[in-house]
Amino acid sequence: MSLKSSANLIIRSFFSHVADYLVVRYPQRTIEPSRGSSAKLSCEANYDFKKCGVVHVVWHKLEENSELTNPDQYLTTVNETISDYNWRRRQVVTEIMSVAKRDDGRYQCKATCESGEQAMGHFITINVKIRTDGLSTSLWSGRKIKQFLGGILNKKSSTIIYLITKSQSCLTWLGKSFWVDFQLSVD
């Protein structure tokens, strides 16, 4: 037997062993959500309950090697159905509720049996787009700031210096600075 045939046999043997009772399925794709919108990651794990036991299925961000489980950032729904004999189908949908630039990266769904056996799906890539419509952009012209703040600030002011961060804005007006906690968004 050649080295190539031997390697193929080992690979086929390994994958048939895993595929025998645990498979993760979903299409490989790239998602390009706008910052502030939501993005859904969906996968399906099919497994034999008798051989696998209780299965843990969760999405991971590869660059951080972390599970997407923070309830402040992610909403995960799980639906499981029992089919013929011992086979079960578990669908896991994790929604990134408010996409930010930090969410750029590659994601993968991983299923783990009680025994530690694992199966993983394809990579999903998220490329976050910065919105350029209306007031939801981070970089505003002085005119848009003045239009937005016109009802708040004295209209006699001719100079407004501003710094907009992710969750706060610092406005300097008539030589006085103040921080405002708000998020501007026009959908």
LOTI-243681 format. One line per field, with one value per atom (N, C-alpha, C): residue number from 1; residue in one letter; atom name; z, x, y. Coordinates in pm, whole numbers. Layout:
i [NUM,...]
aa [A,...]
at [CA,...]
pz [Z,...]
px [X,...]
py [Y,...]
//
This chain:
i [1,1,1,2,2,2,3,3,3,4,4,4,5,5,5,6,6,6,7,7,7,8,8,8,9,9,9,10,10,10,11,11,11,12,12,12,13,13,13,14,14,14,15,15,15,16,16,16,17,17,17,18,18,18,19,19,19,20,20,20,21,21,21,22,22,22,23,23,23,24,24,24,25,25,25,26,26,26,27,27,27,28,28,28,29,29,29,30,30,30,31,31,31,32,32,32,33,33,33,34,34,34,35,35,35,36,36,36,37,37,37,38,38,38,39,39,39,40,40,40,41,41,41,42,42,42,43,43,43,44,44,44,45,45,45,46,46,46,47,47,47,48,48,48,49,49,49,50,50,50,51,51,51,52,52,52,53,53,53,54,54,54,55,55,55,56,56,56,57,57,57,58,58,58,59,59,59,60,60,60,61,61,61,62,62,62,63,63,63,64,64,64,65,65,65,66,66,66,67,67,67,68,68,68,69,69,69,70,70,70,71,71,71,72,72,72,73,73,73,74,74,74,75,75,75,76,76,76,77,77,77,78,78,78,79,79,79,80,80,80,81,81,81,82,82,82,83,83,83,84,84,84,85,85,85,86,86,86,87,87,87,88,88,88,89,89,89,90,90,90,91,91,91,92,92,92,93,93,93,94,94,94,95,95,95,96,96,96,97,97,97,98,98,98,99,99,99,100,100,100,101,101,101,102,102,102,103,103,103,104,104,104,105,105,105,106,106,106,107,107,107,108,108,108,109,109,109,110,110,110,111,111,111,112,112,112,113,113,113,114,114,114,115,115,115,116,116,116,117,117,117,118,118,118,119,119,119,120,120,120,121,121,121,122,122,122,123,123,123,124,124,124,125,125,125,126,126,126,127,127,127,128,128,128,129,129,129,130,130,130,131,131,131,132,132,132,133,133,133,134,134,134,135,135,135,136,136,136,137,137,137,138,138,138,139,139,139,140,140,140,141,141,141,142,142,142,143,143,143,144,144,144,145,145,145,146,146,146,147,147,147,148,148,148,149,149,149,150,150,150,151,151,151,152,152,152,153,153,153,154,154,154,155,155,155,156,156,156,157,157,157,158,158,158,159,159,159,160,160,160,161,161,161,162,162,162,163,163,163,164,164,164,165,165,165,166,166,166,167,167,167,168,168,168,169,169,169,170,170,170,171,171,171,172,172,172,173,173,173,174,174,174,175,175,175,176,176,176,177,177,177,178,178,178,179,179,179,180,180,180,181,181,181,182,182,182,183,183,183,184,184,184,185,185,185,186,186,186,187,187,187]
aa [M,M,M,S,S,S,L,L,L,K,K,K,S,S,S,S,S,S,A,A,A,N,N,N,L,L,L,I,I,I,I,I,I,R,R,R,S,S,S,F,F,F,F,F,F,S,S,S,H,H,H,V,V,V,A,A,A,D,D,D,Y,Y,Y,L,L,L,V,V,V,V,V,V,R,R,R,Y,Y,Y,P,P,P,Q,Q,Q,R,R,R,T,T,T,I,I,I,E,E,E,P,P,P,S,S,S,R,R,R,G,G,G,S,S,S,S,S,S,A,A,A,K,K,K,L,L,L,S,S,S,C,C,C,E,E,E,A,A,A,N,N,N,Y,Y,Y,D,D,D,F,F,F,K,K,K,K,K,K,C,C,C,G,G,G,V,V,V,V,V,V,H,H,H,V,V,V,V,V,V,W,W,W,H,H,H,K,K,K,L,L,L,E,E,E,E,E,E,N,N,N,S,S,S,E,E,E,L,L,L,T,T,T,N,N,N,P,P,P,D,D,D,Q,Q,Q,Y,Y,Y,L,L,L,T,T,T,T,T,T,V,V,V,N,N,N,E,E,E,T,T,T,I,I,I,S,S,S,D,D,D,Y,Y,Y,N,N,N,W,W,W,R,R,R,R,R,R,R,R,R,Q,Q,Q,V,V,V,V,V,V,T,T,T,E,E,E,I,I,I,M,M,M,S,S,S,V,V,V,A,A,A,K,K,K,R,R,R,D,D,D,D,D,D,G,G,G,R,R,R,Y,Y,Y,Q,Q,Q,C,C,C,K,K,K,A,A,A,T,T,T,C,C,C,E,E,E,S,S,S,G,G,G,E,E,E,Q,Q,Q,A,A,A,M,M,M,G,G,G,H,H,H,F,F,F,I,I,I,T,T,T,I,I,I,N,N,N,V,V,V,K,K,K,I,I,I,R,R,R,T,T,T,D,D,D,G,G,G,L,L,L,S,S,S,T,T,T,S,S,S,L,L,L,W,W,W,S,S,S,G,G,G,R,R,R,K,K,K,I,I,I,K,K,K,Q,Q,Q,F,F,F,L,L,L,G,G,G,G,G,G,I,I,I,L,L,L,N,N,N,K,K,K,K,K,K,S,S,S,S,S,S,T,T,T,I,I,I,I,I,I,Y,Y,Y,L,L,L,I,I,I,T,T,T,K,K,K,S,S,S,Q,Q,Q,S,S,S,C,C,C,L,L,L,T,T,T,W,W,W,L,L,L,G,G,G,K,K,K,S,S,S,F,F,F,W,W,W,V,V,V,D,D,D,F,F,F,Q,Q,Q,L,L,L,S,S,S,V,V,V,D,D,D]
at [N,CA,C,N,CA,C,N,CA,C,N,CA,C,N,CA,C,N,CA,C,N,CA,C,N,CA,C,N,CA,C,N,CA,C,N,CA,C,N,CA,C,N,CA,C,N,CA,C,N,CA,C,N,CA,C,N,CA,C,N,CA,C,N,CA,C,N,CA,C,N,CA,C,N,CA,C,N,CA,C,N,CA,C,N,CA,C,N,CA,C,N,CA,C,N,CA,C,N,CA,C,N,CA,C,N,CA,C,N,CA,C,N,CA,C,N,CA,C,N,CA,C,N,CA,C,N,CA,C,N,CA,C,N,CA,C,N,CA,C,N,CA,C,N,CA,C,N,CA,C,N,CA,C,N,CA,C,N,CA,C,N,CA,C,N,CA,C,N,CA,C,N,CA,C,N,CA,C,N,CA,C,N,CA,C,N,CA,C,N,CA,C,N,CA,C,N,CA,C,N,CA,C,N,CA,C,N,CA,C,N,CA,C,N,CA,C,N,CA,C,N,CA,C,N,CA,C,N,CA,C,N,CA,C,N,CA,C,N,CA,C,N,CA,C,N,CA,C,N,CA,C,N,CA,C,N,CA,C,N,CA,C,N,CA,C,N,CA,C,N,CA,C,N,CA,C,N,CA,C,N,CA,C,N,CA,C,N,CA,C,N,CA,C,N,CA,C,N,CA,C,N,CA,C,N,CA,C,N,CA,C,N,CA,C,N,CA,C,N,CA,C,N,CA,C,N,CA,C,N,CA,C,N,CA,C,N,CA,C,N,CA,C,N,CA,C,N,CA,C,N,CA,C,N,CA,C,N,CA,C,N,CA,C,N,CA,C,N,CA,C,N,CA,C,N,CA,C,N,CA,C,N,CA,C,N,CA,C,N,CA,C,N,CA,C,N,CA,C,N,CA,C,N,CA,C,N,CA,C,N,CA,C,N,CA,C,N,CA,C,N,CA,C,N,CA,C,N,CA,C,N,CA,C,N,CA,C,N,CA,C,N,CA,C,N,CA,C,N,CA,C,N,CA,C,N,CA,C,N,CA,C,N,CA,C,N,CA,C,N,CA,C,N,CA,C,N,CA,C,N,CA,C,N,CA,C,N,CA,C,N,CA,C,N,CA,C,N,CA,C,N,CA,C,N,CA,C,N,CA,C,N,CA,C,N,CA,C,N,CA,C,N,CA,C,N,CA,C,N,CA,C,N,CA,C,N,CA,C,N,CA,C,N,CA,C,N,CA,C,N,CA,C,N,CA,C,N,CA,C,N,CA,C,N,CA,C,N,CA,C,N,CA,C,N,CA,C,N,CA,C,N,CA,C,N,CA,C,N,CA,C,N,CA,C,N,CA,C,N,CA,C,N,CA,C,N,CA,C,N,CA,C,N,CA,C,N,CA,C,N,CA,C,N,CA,C,N,CA,C,N,CA,C,N,CA,C,N,CA,C,N,CA,C,N,CA,C,N,CA,C,N,CA,C]
pz [0,0,0,-86,-96,24,44,152,134,8,-20,10,-31,-3,147,218,362,431,386,444,417,294,260,346,369,450,594,649,786,795,698,698,685,590,572,698,761,883,995,1010,1114,1091,969,942,945,903,909,1055,1141,1283,1342,1314,1364,1297,1165,1091,1125,1185,1222,1319,1408,1504,1538,1471,1496,1370,1319,1198,1220,1180,1185,1041,1012,874,869,772,733,619,535,421,462,393,413,342,409,346,415,355,411,434,552,587,598,543,549,609,740,804,828,838,873,1024,1066,1208,1269,1384,1452,1416,1304,1266,1337,1306,1366,1258,1303,1211,1276,1196,1249,1195,1286,1253,1285,1188,1207,1168,1254,1221,1270,1219,1253,1289,1404,1445,1446,1374,1372,1449,1545,1626,1677,1708,1765,1916,1982,2125,2204,2160,2232,2231,2120,2108,2158,2146,2177,2315,2360,2486,2464,2568,2557,2476,2380,2293,2324,2321,2342,2206,2154,2023,2044,1997,2020,1910,1880,1784,1855,1783,1834,1741,1797,1717,1720,1603,1598,1647,1611,1649,1800,1871,2017,2086,2009,2063,2177,2152,2257,2206,2298,2267,2269,2181,2175,2273,2401,2503,2588,2569,2650,2617,2713,2684,2654,2686,2652,2505,2438,2298,2204,2255,2169,2219,2125,2156,2084,2159,2100,2122,2013,2022,1978,2047,2018,1995,1889,1857,1830,1901,1882,1850,1749,1713,1719,1754,1758,1636,1559,1438,1462,1358,1368,1469,1544,1640,1739,1744,1843,1787,1661,1598,1639,1663,1698,1607,1586,1503,1590,1617,1699,1611,1604,1528,1628,1607,1694,1609,1649,1581,1684,1658,1745,1670,1731,1670,1743,1666,1720,1716,1832,1837,1784,1805,1753,1706,1576,1518,1533,1577,1590,1515,1496,1422,1488,1620,1691,1648,1582,1538,1405,1339,1219,1252,1164,1188,1134,1171,1128,1244,1211,1311,1268,1367,1338,1444,1400,1491,1530,1659,1710,1797,1773,1853,1929,2058,2142,2216,2204,2275,2419,2504,2642,2649,2553,2551,2510,2462,2418,2267,2199,2052,1996,1893,1838,1688,1640,1496,1478,1368,1340,1197,1174,1040,969,857,778,853,794,849,791,876,834,861,762,779,792,890,906,876,779,745,776,884,927,839,788,704,786,765,831,748,813,742,700,583,533,505,554,529,649,623,726,845,964,1086,1153,1100,1170,1146,1066,1043,1161,1181,1291,1260,1134,1097,1040,1109,1067,1023,932,896,1004,1017,1114,1092,965,934,994,981,1036,1188,1252,1397,1435,1366,1398,1371,1262,1233,1343,1385,1487,1622,1658,1788,1789,1676,1666,1768,1797,1895,2038,2058,2193,2234,2142,2174,2125,2183,2143,1998,1911,1769,1737,1835,1812,1801,1848,1846,1703,1674,1540,1537,1652,1655,1755,1705,1791,1763,1866,1852,1911,1842,1888,1873,1961,1956,1980,1886,1901,1922,2032,2059,2042,2077,2059,2141,2265,2350,2406,2383,2436,2332,2351,2267,2358,2322,2396,2309,2358,2284,2354,2279,2335,2266,2345,2292,2381,2321,2394,2504,2471,2564,2675,2681,2786,2723,2787,2737,2825,2763,2839,2760,2837,2778,2775,2667,2651,2623,2704,2682,2591,2467,2376,2253,2182,2058,1949,1846,1737,1629,1583,1480,1402,1271,1183,1096,1105,1025,906]
px [86,0,90,59,140,112,202,187,60,31,-89,-215,-219,-336,-355,-243,-249,-303,-256,-303,-452,-497,-640,-724,-675,-747,-761,-652,-655,-754,-749,-839,-984,-1010,-1145,-1194,-1106,-1140,-1176,-1095,-1120,-1254,-1276,-1399,-1522,-1508,-1625,-1658,-1556,-1580,-1658,-1615,-1684,-1821,-1824,-1949,-2048,-1998,-2083,-2193,-2163,-2265,-2271,-2189,-2193,-2151,-2241,-2215,-2266,-2187,-2229,-2242,-2355,-2382,-2431,-2375,-2423,-2333,-2381,-2299,-2190,-2077,-1969,-2010,-1991,-2031,-1964,-1983,-1937,-2060,-2068,-2178,-2118,-2190,-2141,-2247,-2270,-2371,-2318,-2408,-2371,-2355,-2264,-2244,-2377,-2411,-2535,-2652,-2641,-2747,-2721,-2803,-2781,-2732,-2673,-2626,-2656,-2706,-2741,-2646,-2603,-2521,-2605,-2625,-2711,-2638,-2647,-2587,-2679,-2653,-2730,-2635,-2658,-2580,-2673,-2636,-2709,-2625,-2690,-2611,-2695,-2625,-2686,-2677,-2791,-2794,-2732,-2753,-2698,-2545,-2486,-2339,-2276,-2348,-2290,-2332,-2450,-2500,-2548,-2542,-2582,-2475,-2519,-2425,-2430,-2314,-2302,-2269,-2358,-2339,-2334,-2227,-2211,-2124,-2149,-2067,-1945,-1832,-1704,-1652,-1587,-1509,-1367,-1312,-1184,-1067,-1062,-947,-934,-1045,-1043,-1058,-1084,-1109,-1210,-1320,-1421,-1559,-1640,-1779,-1863,-1962,-2051,-2166,-2143,-2242,-2281,-2217,-2248,-2390,-2483,-2621,-2639,-2539,-2546,-2518,-2453,-2415,-2485,-2521,-2571,-2704,-2789,-2914,-2909,-2912,-2904,-3033,-3084,-3202,-3163,-3219,-3188,-3320,-3322,-3439,-3389,-3445,-3401,-3520,-3501,-3604,-3544,-3628,-3586,-3644,-3557,-3604,-3598,-3576,-3575,-3473,-3514,-3429,-3369,-3237,-3169,-3118,-3147,-3092,-3167,-3089,-3145,-3085,-3164,-3119,-3131,-3017,-3018,-2979,-3069,-3041,-3009,-2896,-2853,-2839,-2912,-2905,-2857,-2741,-2688,-2693,-2759,-2771,-2680,-2594,-2515,-2609,-2651,-2763,-2729,-2609,-2568,-2424,-2408,-2277,-2186,-2063,-1962,-1836,-1744,-1621,-1546,-1558,-1490,-1542,-1659,-1718,-1662,-1576,-1507,-1432,-1436,-1357,-1423,-1363,-1412,-1479,-1590,-1671,-1689,-1709,-1728,-1819,-1908,-1996,-1928,-1930,-1864,-1962,-1968,-2050,-1959,-1988,-1905,-1994,-1960,-2032,-1982,-2057,-2014,-1876,-1845,-1717,-1600,-1632,-1527,-1509,-1571,-1564,-1625,-1560,-1606,-1624,-1714,-1731,-1747,-1691,-1698,-1742,-1803,-1848,-1750,-1796,-1717,-1694,-1609,-1590,-1696,-1749,-1834,-1751,-1740,-1664,-1761,-1737,-1815,-1724,-1766,-1698,-1796,-1772,-1863,-1842,-1953,-1950,-1990,-1919,-1954,-2062,-2173,-2285,-2250,-2298,-2270,-2398,-2511,-2637,-2678,-2719,-2776,-2686,-2744,-2674,-2600,-2610,-2552,-2402,-2342,-2199,-2124,-2001,-1920,-1862,-1837,-1774,-1881,-1912,-2017,-1954,-2019,-1976,-2025,-1960,-2002,-2146,-2190,-2327,-2428,-2400,-2492,-2499,-2385,-2383,-2470,-2449,-2527,-2675,-2709,-2849,-2911,-2837,-2889,-2902,-2801,-2799,-2868,-2917,-2978,-3087,-3167,-3274,-3225,-3102,-3049,-2963,-2878,-2783,-2835,-2783,-2817,-2774,-2863,-2833,-2737,-2701,-2606,-2463,-2439,-2304,-2258,-2138,-2085,-1984,-1929,-1828,-1866,-1874,-1897,-1784,-1709,-1604,-1661,-1646,-1708,-1615,-1634,-1563,-1669,-1684,-1784,-1712,-1743,-1689,-1802,-1776,-1875,-2002,-1988,-2106,-2128,-2034,-2048,-2004,-2048,-2004,-1958,-1845,-1795,-1816,-1891,-1917,-1850,-1780,-1725,-1797,-1863,-1945,-1926,-1892,-1866,-1762,-1659,-1548,-1574,-1691,-1722,-1743,-1685,-1698,-1794,-1872,-1957,-1975,-1989,-2009,-2156,-2199,-2338,-2341,-2416,-2432,-2551,-2525,-2633,-2573,-2658,-2615,-2708,-2650,-2728,-2741,-2862,-2882,-3007,-2996,-3111,-3116,-3223,-3233,-3322]
py [-117,0,123,219,341,432,527,623,706,746,825,744,619,533,513,496,478,603,719,846,865,835,847,753,632,536,586,641,694,810,903,1018,972,881,830,759,683,611,709,813,913,982,1031,1104,1014,888,800,769,764,742,859,980,1099,1110,1096,1110,999,892,782,825,921,960,1110,1193,1338,1414,1500,1577,1720,1818,1959,2007,2073,2117,2261,2334,2467,2514,2604,2648,2747,2736,2833,2962,3077,3203,3320,3436,3563,3650,3710,3799,3939,4039,4177,4269,4257,4342,4483,4577,4714,4724,4810,4833,4878,4818,4851,4760,4689,4595,4461,4362,4230,4133,4023,3918,3784,3688,3557,3450,3364,3248,3125,3037,2921,2793,2692,2562,2450,2332,2214,2101,2039,1922,1802,1699,1572,1471,1400,1308,1192,1085,966,980,994,1019,904,779,662,664,706,706,836,946,1077,1127,1088,1143,1286,1365,1506,1578,1658,1728,1878,1941,2086,2147,2233,2295,2446,2509,2653,2713,2842,2917,2973,2974,3027,3135,3235,3329,3278,3246,3176,3260,3388,3471,3484,3476,3489,3355,3249,3116,3121,3194,3211,3172,3120,3086,3214,3220,3336,3313,3342,3314,3434,3548,3667,3716,3710,3749,3898,3980,4123,4148,4051,4068,3970,3851,3745,3689,3653,3585,3450,3342,3208,3133,3075,2989,2849,2751,2611,2537,2460,2378,2237,2141,2003,1915,1829,1731,1592,1496,1356,1289,1222,1153,1002,927,781,731,632,563,661,668,752,884,913,1032,1158,1262,1393,1500,1602,1717,1841,1904,2026,2144,2243,2365,2475,2544,2652,2779,2883,3012,3114,3174,3278,3410,3507,3640,3737,3802,3913,4032,4081,4176,4315,4362,4492,4480,4457,4431,4554,4528,4632,4588,4677,4645,4529,4515,4405,4267,4265,4138,4089,4170,4123,3995,3897,3776,3651,3537,3408,3336,3270,3201,3056,2968,2828,2767,2679,2608,2476,2448,2328,2250,2118,2028,1934,1914,1829,1730,1600,1494,1487,1415,1394,1330,1246,1175,1265,1385,1477,1478,1383,1380,1508,1567,1694,1686,1772,1794,1944,1996,2138,2160,2275,2309,2401,2455,2548,2679,2764,2898,2992,3077,3188,3313,3400,3524,3639,3725,3847,3965,4046,4172,4284,4355,4462,4584,4636,4755,4877,4986,5111,5176,5209,5269,5411,5447,5581,5658,5608,5676,5762,5882,5969,5994,5998,6035,5921,5801,5688,5672,5757,5748,5807,5763,5813,5950,5976,6102,6193,6297,6389,6520,6585,6719,6813,6927,7027,7068,7072,7112,7013,6880,6781,6791,6814,6830,6950,7062,7183,7162,7091,7064,6978,6874,6785,6855,6933,6997,7132,7177,7309,7333,7235,7251,7244,7191,7174,7294,7337,7444,7578,7682,7818,7838,7879,7890,8003,8088,8196,8144,8023,7968,7945,7985,7964,7851,7813,7709,7602,7481,7366,7269,7232,7132,7004,6894,6771,6653,6558,6431,6324,6234,6129,5997,5931,5798,5698,5574,5469,5493,5539,5551,5691,5782,5917,6018,6140,6250,6362,6423,6537,6660,6755,6878,6993,7076,7198,7313,7395,7502,7623,7733,7857,7836,7756,7735,7637,7575,7478,7341,7239,7102,7025,6940,6850,6722,6611,6479,6447,6389,6350,6200,6127,5983,5961,5931,5896,5831,5761,5698,5747,5804,5857,5751,5731,5632,5666,5658,5675,5551,5476,5352,5373]
//
